[in-house]
Amino acid sequence: MSAKRKIEVFSAGCPACEDTIALVNRVACPSCEVNVLDMNDPEVAGRARGLGIRSVPAVAVDGELADCCAGRGPEESTLRAAGLGKS
């Protein structure tokens, strides 16, 4: 028997998060243990920061942020380049 694969879905309860939860549950195999984590919980938010999560929804598989979820979120340099902070 295969070892269980730990799947964590970091969610804020938004429609995009709900769609991701449905996708993960649809794709998950019998050896996948899916847990939906609420980003409104400070402990969950701390874990998310530790994984490098910068926006939700995000998915981690066996403690590693999935490639599809890495590198997203606002960055100061990008926002400034778009004109934020300029008079």
N, C-alpha and C positions, 0 to 999 in steps of 0.2 A: 504494500500500500504506500502511496506517495505521501510525503509530508505535506501538511496543510500550508498553503500560501496565504500570508497575511496581507489583506487588501484594506487600506484605510482611505476613505473618501472624506476630505475636509470640505465642509459645507456651511454656508450661512443661511440656508433655507430659501434661497432665491430660485426663480424658475430655471436658470441655467444649472444650478446645483442639482435640482430635482431631475433634470434631464440626464445629468452625468450619473447620478445614483441609479437611474433606470438603466442606462447603458452598461454600467459596471455589473449590475445584477443580471442583466441579460447575457453578458459575455462570460461571466464567472463560471468556472468549472466546479465539479464536486469537491476538488481539493482546495478551493478558494474559500477563505473565511473573510467575508466582507463586513467591515465595521464603518458606520457613518458617524463622523465626529463633528460636533457642533462648535464652530469657531467662536461662538459667543461665550464659551467656557474658557476662562483664563488659562487653565492647564492645557487645553487643546491648542489654543493660540500659541502658547509657549512651545509646544511640540512642533507646531507648524513652522514657527520661526527657526527652530533648530534644524529642520529639514530644508530650509531655504524657500519655503512657500511664501509668495508675495501677493498672490491673488487666488480667489476661489471661483469655481470649484478646482480642487487639486486631488490627485490620486497618488498614493505611495504603495508600492508593492514590496513586501518584505523589508520595510524600513527605508526604502530608497524612493525618492521622488521620481515619478515616471517622466520620461523625456518630454512628453506632451505638456507637462505642467511646469517645467523649469524655465526660468528667465522671463517670466511674464510679470506684469505689474509696472506701475509708473516709476520712472527714474528721473531724478532732478535734472540731469543734463538734457534729457529728451524734452521735458516740460519747458525748460528754459529756451531750448532751440525753437519750440513752438510759439514762444512769445510770453510765457508766464513770467511774471515778475518784472516786465519791462514797462516803463511809463509811457 
